[in-house]
Amino acid sequence: MRTLSVIFVLLFAISVSAQLSVTRSFNEGTRLASIGEFEKALSSYRAALNDAERIRSGHDFLAKLHYNLGVCEYQLNRPERAVAEFHLAIEMRAGNYSPAFYALGMAESARENWPSARLAFLESLRLDKTNGEAWYDLAFVYFHEGDFVNAEAAFRNSIVHKSIDAAWSHNNVGVLLALRGDFSSAEAEFETALKLSGGRLVEARNNLEYCRARTRNHFGLARRG
């Protein structure tokens, strides 16, 4: 499962006593989330949310709180709850929240709700076309939907925009090329994947061997665990 990160924010323009209460709970939630105590972090973030709503904090801060709540739910393998929180975060920002759309795509992917995941990733990319991770995860959605043309294009965009999974993207482009019979180009992609991974990407090595043997039925997509 991909890792999502909580957002760190500073609070301004609210009363000192309220700020102390909200800040204390928010910071405690962030501390707990950073050490993997996501259930406890949820309690702290919810306390911060209750205080923030009581003092009518701005939508931007409330959006960040809902985002962090969604991240914790996602990390606890509760994608349905995560989806609800990410939708609230997006609503608070009037749809102008690329990281929340990306996180929503990840949560919908965890539910294998591919149409909704695709729409969420596309919205994230509408707001930030340079997000290599969103391109990478969108490619897998297209693959699951059987849309190999757009899957290949998305993997290529993830490479252009420097996804941390560039080696996997090269491998996966190679798989898609080989499946349509372009073995020469596929070999080049597998070789690049091996080079970028320092020779550690076993799938790329195996795919390269199969490709060279012109074995069409043994290609496997690689995805970071």
C-alpha positions in Angstrom: 0.0 0.0 0.0 1.3 3.5 -0.9 2.2 5.8 2.0 0.3 9.1 2.4 1.6 11.8 4.7 -0.2 14.0 7.1 -0.1 17.8 6.6 1.7 20.1 9.0 0.1 23.5 9.4 0.4 26.6 11.6 -2.7 28.2 13.0 -3.3 32.0 12.9 -6.1 34.4 13.4 -8.0 32.6 16.2 -8.3 33.3 19.9 -5.3 32.4 22.1 -7.2 30.0 24.3 -8.8 28.3 21.3 -5.6 28.3 19.4 -3.8 26.5 22.3 -6.5 23.8 22.5 -6.7 23.2 18.7 -2.9 23.4 18.3 -2.3 21.0 21.2 -4.6 18.3 19.8 -3.5 18.8 16.2 0.2 18.6 17.1 -0.4 15.5 19.2 -2.2 13.9 16.4 0.6 14.6 14.0 3.2 13.3 16.5 1.2 10.1 16.9 0.7 9.6 13.2 4.4 10.1 12.5 5.2 7.1 14.7 2.4 5.0 13.2 -0.1 5.3 16.1 -2.9 6.1 13.7 -5.8 5.1 15.9 -4.6 7.4 18.7 -3.9 10.1 16.1 -7.5 9.9 15.0 -8.7 10.7 18.5 -6.4 13.8 18.7 -7.4 15.0 15.3 -11.1 14.6 16.1 -10.6 16.6 19.3 -8.9 19.3 17.2 -11.8 19.2 14.7 -14.4 19.6 17.4 -12.6 22.6 18.8 -12.0 24.1 15.4 -15.6 23.7 14.4 -16.7 25.3 17.7 -14.7 28.4 17.1 -15.5 28.4 13.4 -12.0 28.0 12.0 -11.5 28.7 8.4 -12.3 26.1 5.7 -8.6 25.8 4.7 -7.7 24.5 8.2 -10.8 22.3 8.4 -9.8 20.8 5.0 -6.4 19.9 6.3 -7.9 18.3 9.4 -10.3 16.1 7.3 -7.3 15.2 5.0 -5.3 14.1 8.0 -8.2 12.1 9.4 -8.5 10.4 6.0 -4.8 9.6 5.9 -5.1 7.9 9.3 -8.2 5.9 8.2 -6.3 4.9 5.0 -3.3 3.7 7.0 -5.6 1.7 9.2 -6.9 -0.1 6.1 -10.4 1.5 6.3 -10.7 3.0 2.8 -14.4 3.6 3.0 -13.9 6.0 6.0 -10.9 7.5 4.3 -13.0 8.2 1.2 -15.6 10.1 3.3 -12.9 12.3 4.9 -11.2 13.1 1.7 -14.5 14.1 0.1 -15.0 16.5 3.0 -11.5 17.9 2.6 -12.1 18.5 -1.1 -15.5 20.1 -0.3 -13.9 22.5 2.2 -11.5 23.7 -0.5 -14.2 24.0 -3.2 -12.6 21.3 -5.3 -9.2 23.0 -5.3 -7.2 20.4 -3.4 -4.9 18.3 -5.5 -3.3 16.2 -2.7 -6.8 15.3 -1.4 -7.9 14.2 -4.8 -4.8 12.0 -5.1 -5.4 10.5 -1.7 -9.0 9.9 -2.7 -7.8 8.1 -5.7 -5.6 5.9 -3.6 -8.5 5.1 -1.2 -10.8 4.3 -4.1 -8.1 2.1 -5.6 -7.9 0.2 -2.3 -11.6 -0.5 -2.7 -11.0 -1.5 -6.3 -13.5 1.2 -7.3 -11.6 1.9 -10.5 -14.0 4.4 -12.1 -14.0 6.6 -9.0 -10.3 6.2 -8.6 -9.7 7.3 -12.2 -11.8 10.4 -11.8 -10.0 11.3 -8.5 -6.5 10.9 -10.1 -7.6 12.9 -13.1 -8.9 15.7 -10.9 -5.6 15.7 -9.0 -3.7 16.0 -12.3 -6.0 18.7 -13.5 -4.7 20.8 -10.6 -1.1 19.6 -10.8 0.0 17.9 -14.0 3.5 17.4 -12.6 2.6 14.9 -10.0 4.5 11.8 -11.1 2.9 9.7 -8.4 -0.6 10.5 -9.5 0.4 9.5 -13.1 1.8 6.3 -11.8 -1.2 5.2 -9.8 -3.6 6.4 -12.6 -1.7 4.0 -14.9 -2.7 1.1 -12.7 -6.3 2.1 -12.8 -6.2 2.2 -16.6 -4.6 -1.2 -16.6 -7.3 -2.7 -14.3 -9.9 -1.2 -16.6 -8.3 -2.8 -19.6 -7.2 0.5 -21.2 -3.6 -0.4 -22.1 -3.1 2.6 -24.4 -3.8 5.1 -21.6 -2.0 3.0 -19.1 1.2 3.2 -21.2 0.8 6.9 -21.6 0.3 7.4 -17.9 3.3 5.3 -17.0 5.4 7.4 -19.5 4.1 10.6 -17.9 5.1 9.3 -14.5 8.7 8.9 -15.8 8.7 12.4 -17.3 7.5 13.8 -14.0 10.0 11.8 -12.0 7.9 9.4 -10.0 9.8 7.7 -7.2 8.7 4.5 -9.0 10.4 5.3 -12.3 12.1 1.9 -12.5 8.7 0.2 -12.1 7.2 2.5 -14.7 9.9 1.5 -17.3 9.2 -2.2 -16.5 5.5 -1.7 -17.0 5.9 0.2 -20.2 8.0 -2.7 -21.4 5.3 -5.2 -20.4 2.7 -3.3 -22.4 5.1 -3.0 -25.4 5.9 -6.7 -25.3 2.2 -7.6 -25.1 1.6 -6.0 -28.4 4.7 -7.6 -30.0 7.2 -4.7 -29.9 9.9 -6.8 -28.2 12.8 -4.6 -29.2 11.4 -1.6 -27.5 10.3 -3.7 -24.6 13.9 -4.9 -24.1 15.1 -1.4 -23.9 12.5 -0.5 -21.2 13.4 -3.6 -19.1 17.1 -2.7 -19.4 16.4 0.8 -18.2 14.3 -0.5 -15.3 17.2 -2.8 -14.2 19.7 0.1 -14.5 17.6 2.5 -12.4 17.0 -0.2 -9.8 20.6 -1.1 -9.5 19.8 -4.5 -10.8 17.4 -5.2 -8.0 14.1 -5.2 -9.8 13.6 -9.0 -10.2 10.5 -8.5 -12.4 12.4 -6.5 -14.9 15.2 -9.1 -15.1 12.7 -11.9 -15.6 10.7 -10.0 -18.2 13.9 -9.2 -20.1 14.8 -12.9 -20.2 11.3 -13.8 -21.3 11.3 -11.0 -23.9 14.6 -12.1 -25.4 13.2 -15.7 -25.6 10.0 -14.2 -27.3 7.8 -15.8 -24.7 4.6 -13.9 -24.8 2.7 -15.2 -21.8 4.9 -14.6 -18.8 5.0 -10.9 -18.3 4.2 -9.4 -14.9 3.5 -5.8 -13.9 5.7 -4.6 -11.1 4.4 -2.5 -8.2 6.0 -1.5 -5.1 4.6 -3.4 -2.1 
